[in-house]
Amino acid sequence: MLSYGRQTIDDDDIAAVVDALRAPMLTCGPLVERFEHALAEAITGGVRGDCVSACSSGTAALHLAYAALGIGPGDEIITSPVTFSATAAAAYYVGATVRIADVDPATGNLEPTSIDSLITSRTRAIVPVHLAGQPADLAEIHAIALRHGLLVIEDACHALGASYRGTPIGGATGSDAVVFSFHPVKHVTTGEGGAVIVRDPAVKQRIDRLRHHGIAKTAGGYEVAELGWNYRLPDINCALGISQLAKLSRFVARRRALAAMYRARLAAVPAIACPPELADRASSYHLFAVAIDFAALGTTRADVVSVLAQRGVGTQVHYPPLHTHPLHRARCAVEGDLARPRVGSDRYFARTLSLPMYPALTDGDVDRVVAALLTTLGVLP
């Protein structure tokens, strides 16, 4: 079975974890800072070496970013409907309300023109999501944020290794925080894990305190300065992350090569649209999500997913829009939000299907996926 995504673990990764298990400290040890600096090196070239805070998951990273930047009860954030639940759920953790905008139907990314109508006196932040590894339109989003005095927190959990206008995602200073995930299906993995990159050293200091129960060091030891959480990332996980980061460029290059193969093999099939490649940004292809007009082909996505699974090809749908989930429908307390038309997200969701994408896929695997898909859809060229 070819899954839609999976980790790539080599012998050197295993050796790194074994070495960490033999070390004196399994958590709160030196590998945490080494991992943070390795991530800063990978993203910023070491220019911003003290800007990274590692934590236990991408969800924890979002929660820490919202909390450390002072978002709380009565505040609102604006984000994309096409994202994983955690983008919104982490805002609920700090007591904020989520306003759901719309997306570009071609990319699934936050559509800047849908933001302004949602801004109120309670709005604190815009949270663009770099869906599938394709950067959102940061220039437009930053311009809107500047006009209204808002924070920008990038959900880059899909976008390690991507770039916008020549700068790696997380490497610029235009956003207040950038959040990454190291779940096994992401570009590099720590098992579970995440990180926050910020531009303000004081915000990093608060993130580091909040991830460790709100504890602050004092001359005599420590004191609990505020309510925090146990969001630490152990040294064992960081050992894996350090080893994985050394292969990031290779992993991303392979993902881009796989994307090019998919494009070449699907180019002659009008019924299938590949994700667009934009001139001012480079995707790191966490996902390869194609757009298929299932209705025009006389089928349903559910049937296609089922038949592909029978043929040994796993697929996934990223994502049912936030406002279609019971939790988020219940939390969209702003009157009229649920009824607001979202033409972009409706179109994107109706047609999207993520095909297998991970570095260990072979060229032959891509041929197998494409053959199974075209046979299932009945559109063999």
C-alpha positions as CSV (number, residue, x, y, z in Angstrom):
1,M,0.0,0.0,0.0
2,L,1.4,3.4,-1.0
3,S,0.3,5.8,1.7
4,Y,-0.3,9.5,0.9
5,G,2.7,10.4,3.1
6,R,5.2,8.8,5.5
7,Q,8.5,9.4,7.2
8,T,11.9,8.6,5.8
9,I,14.1,7.1,8.5
10,D,17.7,6.0,7.7
11,D,20.3,4.2,9.7
12,D,22.0,7.5,10.7
13,D,18.7,8.7,12.2
14,I,18.4,5.5,14.3
15,A,22.1,5.9,15.4
16,A,21.5,9.5,16.5
17,V,18.5,8.4,18.7
18,V,20.5,5.5,20.2
19,D,23.3,7.9,21.1
20,A,20.7,10.2,22.7
21,L,19.3,7.3,24.7
22,R,22.8,6.7,26.1
23,A,23.3,10.4,27.1
24,P,22.8,11.6,30.7
25,M,19.8,13.7,29.9
26,L,16.8,12.4,27.9
27,T,15.0,15.8,28.2
28,C,15.9,19.4,29.0
29,G,19.4,18.6,27.7
30,P,21.8,20.1,25.2
31,L,20.3,18.5,22.1
32,V,17.3,20.8,22.4
33,E,19.3,24.0,21.8
34,R,21.4,22.2,19.1
35,F,18.2,21.3,17.2
36,E,16.9,24.9,17.5
37,H,20.2,26.2,16.1
38,A,20.2,23.6,13.3
39,L,16.7,24.7,12.3
40,A,17.7,28.4,12.4
41,E,20.6,27.5,10.2
42,A,18.4,25.6,7.7
43,I,15.9,28.5,7.5
44,T,17.8,31.7,8.1
45,G,21.4,30.6,7.3
46,G,22.2,31.2,10.9
47,V,21.5,34.9,10.7
48,R,18.7,34.6,13.3
49,G,20.3,31.8,15.4
50,D,18.3,32.6,18.6
51,C,14.9,33.0,17.1
52,V,13.7,29.3,17.3
53,S,11.8,27.6,20.1
54,A,11.2,23.8,19.8
55,C,8.2,22.3,21.3
56,S,6.1,19.1,21.4
57,S,3.9,19.5,18.3
58,G,2.8,21.9,15.7
59,T,-0.4,22.4,17.7
60,A,1.6,23.3,20.7
61,A,3.6,25.7,18.6
62,L,0.5,27.5,17.5
63,H,-0.8,27.6,21.1
64,L,2.5,29.1,22.3
65,A,2.6,31.6,19.5
66,Y,-0.9,32.9,20.2
67,A,-0.4,33.0,23.9
68,A,3.1,34.6,23.8
69,L,1.9,37.3,21.5
70,G,-0.9,38.2,23.9
71,I,-3.9,36.9,22.1
72,G,-6.7,36.1,24.5
73,P,-10.4,36.3,25.5
74,G,-12.3,38.8,23.4
75,D,-9.7,38.8,20.6
76,E,-10.3,37.5,17.1
77,I,-8.0,36.0,14.5
78,I,-8.7,35.6,10.8
79,T,-7.6,32.4,9.0
80,S,-8.2,30.1,6.1
81,P,-11.1,27.6,6.1
82,V,-8.9,25.0,4.3
83,T,-6.6,23.9,7.1
84,F,-6.2,21.3,9.8
85,S,-8.3,21.9,12.9
86,A,-5.4,22.9,15.1
87,T,-5.0,26.3,13.4
88,A,-8.3,27.3,14.9
89,A,-8.3,25.1,18.0
90,A,-5.1,26.6,19.3
91,A,-6.9,30.0,19.2
92,Y,-9.8,28.6,21.3
93,Y,-7.2,27.4,23.8
94,V,-6.4,31.1,24.6
95,G,-10.0,32.2,24.5
96,A,-10.0,33.8,21.1
97,T,-12.7,33.7,18.4
98,V,-11.8,32.5,14.9
99,R,-13.1,34.4,11.8
100,I,-13.0,32.2,8.7
101,A,-12.1,33.9,5.4
102,D,-11.9,32.3,2.0
103,V,-9.2,30.8,-0.3
104,D,-7.9,31.0,-3.8
105,P,-9.6,28.0,-5.4
106,A,-6.5,27.1,-7.4
107,T,-4.1,26.9,-4.4
108,G,-6.4,26.5,-1.4
109,N,-4.4,29.4,0.3
110,L,-5.9,32.4,2.1
111,E,-7.4,34.9,-0.4
112,P,-6.3,38.4,0.7
113,T,-9.3,40.0,-0.7
114,S,-11.5,38.0,1.7
115,I,-9.8,39.4,4.8
116,D,-10.8,43.1,5.0
117,S,-14.5,42.5,5.5
118,L,-13.8,40.3,8.6
119,I,-11.6,42.9,10.4
120,T,-13.2,44.5,13.5
121,S,-11.9,46.4,16.5
122,R,-11.3,43.0,18.2
123,T,-9.1,41.5,15.4
124,R,-5.6,40.8,16.6
125,A,-4.0,38.6,14.0
126,I,-4.1,37.2,10.5
127,V,-3.0,33.5,10.3
128,P,-2.2,32.5,6.7
129,V,-1.7,28.7,6.1
130,H,0.9,27.6,3.6
131,L,-1.3,24.8,2.3
132,A,0.5,21.7,0.9
133,G,3.8,23.5,1.0
134,Q,2.8,26.4,-1.3
135,P,3.4,29.7,0.3
136,A,0.4,32.1,0.7
137,D,0.6,35.6,-0.7
138,L,2.6,37.1,2.2
139,A,3.1,40.5,0.6
140,E,-0.6,41.2,0.3
141,I,-1.3,39.8,3.8
142,H,1.5,41.8,5.4
143,A,0.2,45.0,3.7
144,I,-3.3,44.4,5.1
145,A,-1.8,43.7,8.6
146,L,0.2,46.9,8.4
147,R,-2.8,49.0,7.5
148,H,-4.8,47.7,10.4
149,G,-2.1,47.2,13.0
150,L,-2.5,43.4,13.1
151,L,-0.1,40.5,13.9
152,V,0.8,38.0,11.3
153,I,1.3,34.4,12.5
154,E,2.2,32.0,9.7
155,D,1.0,28.4,10.0
156,A,3.9,26.9,8.0
157,C,3.4,23.3,9.3
158,H,3.3,22.2,5.6
159,A,6.0,24.5,4.3
160,L,9.5,23.8,5.7
161,G,11.8,24.2,2.8
162,A,9.5,26.4,0.8
163,S,10.3,29.9,-0.2
164,Y,8.5,33.2,-1.0
165,R,10.2,35.7,-3.3
166,G,13.5,34.0,-2.8
167,T,13.5,33.8,1.0
168,P,12.8,30.6,2.9
169,I,9.5,30.5,4.8
170,G,10.5,31.5,8.3
171,G,13.6,33.3,7.2
172,A,12.1,36.8,6.8
173,T,11.2,39.2,9.6
174,G,7.9,40.4,8.2
175,S,5.7,38.1,10.3
176,D,5.5,38.1,14.1
177,A,5.7,34.3,14.3
178,V,6.1,31.3,12.0
179,V,5.0,27.8,13.1
180,F,6.3,24.5,11.9
181,S,5.4,20.8,12.5
182,F,7.7,17.7,12.6
183,H,4.9,15.1,12.4
184,P,6.1,11.9,10.6
185,V,4.5,12.9,7.3
186,K,6.2,16.3,7.2
187,H,9.5,17.2,5.5
188,V,11.6,16.2,8.5
189,T,10.3,14.4,11.6
190,T,11.1,14.4,15.3
191,G,8.3,11.7,15.8
192,E,6.0,14.4,17.1
193,G,7.3,17.9,17.4
194,G,7.0,21.6,16.4
195,A,8.8,24.9,16.5
196,V,8.0,28.6,16.6
197,I,10.2,31.2,14.9
198,V,9.7,34.8,16.2
199,R,11.4,38.1,15.5
200,D,11.1,39.6,19.0
201,P,13.6,38.1,21.6
202,A,11.2,39.0,24.4
203,V,8.5,36.9,22.7
204,K,10.9,34.0,22.4
205,Q,11.7,34.3,26.0
206,R,8.1,34.1,26.9
207,I,7.5,31.1,24.6
208,D,10.4,29.3,26.3
209,R,8.9,30.0,29.7
210,L,5.4,28.9,28.7
211,R,6.5,25.6,27.2
212,H,8.1,24.8,30.6
213,H,5.1,25.3,33.0
214,G,5.6,29.1,33.1
215,I,8.8,28.7,35.1
216,A,11.3,31.5,35.2
217,K,14.8,31.1,36.6
218,T,15.8,33.3,39.6
219,A,19.0,33.9,41.5
220,G,17.9,31.4,44.1
221,G,16.5,28.8,41.8
222,Y,13.2,29.3,40.0
223,E,9.6,30.6,40.3
224,V,6.4,29.9,38.4
225,A,5.8,33.3,36.8
226,E,2.6,32.5,34.9
227,L,0.4,29.6,33.9
228,G,2.2,27.5,31.2
229,W,2.2,24.0,29.9
230,N,4.5,21.0,29.5
231,Y,5.2,21.5,25.8
232,R,8.9,20.6,25.9
233,L,10.5,18.5,23.1
234,P,12.8,15.8,24.6
235,D,16.4,15.4,23.6
236,I,15.6,12.0,22.1
237,N,13.2,13.7,19.6
238,C,15.7,16.5,19.0
239,A,18.4,14.0,18.2
240,L,16.2,12.6,15.4
241,G,15.4,16.2,14.3
242,I,19.1,17.2,14.0
243,S,19.8,14.1,11.9
244,Q,16.8,14.7,9.7
245,L,17.5,18.4,9.1
246,A,20.9,17.5,7.6
247,K,18.8,15.9,4.8
248,L,16.2,18.6,4.4
249,S,17.5,19.9,1.1
250,R,17.6,16.4,-0.4
251,F,14.1,15.5,0.9
252,V,12.7,18.7,-0.6
253,A,14.5,18.2,-3.9
254,R,13.1,14.7,-4.2
255,R,9.6,16.0,-3.5
256,R,9.9,18.6,-6.2
257,A,11.2,15.9,-8.6
258,L,8.2,13.8,-7.8
259,A,5.9,16.7,-8.4
260,A,7.5,17.2,-11.8
261,M,6.9,13.6,-12.7
262,Y,3.3,13.8,-11.7
263,R,2.9,16.9,-13.8
264,A,4.5,15.3,-16.8
265,R,2.4,12.2,-16.6
266,L,-0.9,14.0,-16.0
267,A,-0.4,16.9,-18.5
268,A,-2.4,15.2,-21.2
269,V,-5.5,14.7,-19.0
270,P,-7.8,17.7,-19.0
271,A,-9.9,16.3,-16.2
272,I,-7.1,16.6,-13.7
273,A,-5.5,19.9,-12.8
274,C,-2.1,19.8,-11.0
275,P,-1.3,22.4,-8.3
276,P,-0.1,25.7,-9.9
277,E,3.5,26.7,-9.8
278,L,3.8,30.4,-9.1
279,A,6.7,32.6,-10.3
280,D,7.4,34.3,-7.0
281,R,7.3,31.3,-4.7
282,A,8.6,27.7,-4.5
283,S,6.5,24.9,-2.9
284,S,8.1,22.3,-0.8
285,Y,5.3,19.9,-1.7
286,H,4.3,18.5,1.6
287,L,1.3,17.3,-0.4
288,F,0.6,16.9,-4.1
289,A,-3.1,17.7,-4.3
290,V,-4.7,17.5,-7.7
291,A,-8.1,19.0,-8.6
292,I,-10.5,16.6,-10.3
293,D,-14.0,17.4,-11.5
294,F,-15.6,14.2,-10.1
295,A,-19.1,15.1,-11.2
296,A,-18.1,15.7,-14.8
297,L,-16.5,12.3,-14.8
298,G,-19.7,10.7,-13.5
299,T,-18.2,9.6,-10.2
300,T,-17.6,10.7,-6.6
301,R,-14.5,11.3,-4.7
302,A,-15.5,8.7,-2.1
303,D,-15.8,6.0,-4.8
304,V,-12.4,7.0,-6.3
305,V,-10.7,6.9,-2.9
306,S,-12.2,3.5,-2.3
307,V,-11.2,2.0,-5.6
308,L,-7.7,3.4,-5.4
309,A,-7.3,1.9,-1.9
310,Q,-8.3,-1.5,-3.4
311,R,-5.5,-1.0,-6.0
312,G,-2.9,-0.2,-3.3
313,V,-2.9,3.5,-3.6
314,G,-3.7,5.6,-0.5
315,T,-5.0,9.1,-0.9
316,Q,-6.3,11.8,1.5
317,V,-8.5,14.9,1.4
318,H,-6.8,18.1,2.8
319,Y,-9.1,19.5,4.2
320,P,-12.8,19.6,4.9
321,P,-13.2,23.3,5.5
322,L,-13.3,24.4,9.1
323,H,-16.9,25.6,9.0
324,T,-18.1,22.1,8.0
325,H,-16.9,20.6,11.3
326,P,-19.3,20.5,14.3
327,L,-16.7,21.9,16.7
328,H,-15.9,24.9,14.5
329,R,-19.5,25.6,13.6
330,A,-20.3,25.8,17.3
331,R,-17.4,28.1,17.9
332,C,-18.1,30.5,15.1
333,A,-20.0,32.8,17.4
334,V,-19.9,35.9,15.2
335,E,-23.4,36.3,13.7
336,G,-23.6,35.6,10.0
337,D,-20.2,33.9,9.8
338,L,-21.5,30.5,9.0
339,A,-23.8,31.8,6.3
340,R,-21.0,33.8,4.7
341,P,-20.4,32.5,1.1
342,R,-17.0,31.0,0.6
343,V,-16.9,30.2,-3.1
344,G,-13.2,29.6,-3.2
345,S,-13.1,27.0,-0.4
346,D,-16.3,25.3,-1.7
347,R,-14.7,24.8,-5.2
348,Y,-11.3,23.8,-3.8
349,F,-12.7,21.2,-1.4
350,A,-15.1,19.7,-4.0
351,R,-12.3,18.8,-6.3
352,T,-9.2,18.2,-4.2
353,L,-7.4,14.8,-3.7
354,S,-3.9,14.3,-2.3
355,L,-1.8,11.7,-4.1
356,P,1.1,9.9,-2.4
357,M,4.1,12.3,-1.9
358,Y,7.2,11.4,0.2
359,P,10.9,11.1,-0.6
360,A,11.0,7.3,-0.6
361,L,8.5,7.1,-3.5
362,T,10.2,5.7,-6.6
363,D,9.7,6.8,-10.2
364,G,7.9,3.5,-10.7
365,D,5.6,4.2,-7.7
366,V,4.6,7.5,-9.5
367,D,3.8,5.5,-12.6
368,R,1.7,3.1,-10.6
369,V,-0.2,5.9,-8.9
370,V,-1.0,7.6,-12.1
371,A,-2.0,4.4,-13.9
372,A,-4.4,3.5,-11.0
373,L,-5.9,7.0,-10.9
374,L,-6.5,7.2,-14.7
375,T,-7.9,3.7,-14.8
376,T,-10.2,4.5,-11.9
377,L,-11.4,7.7,-13.5
378,G,-11.8,6.1,-16.9
379,V,-9.6,8.7,-18.6
380,L,-6.7,6.7,-19.9
381,P,-5.1,8.9,-22.6
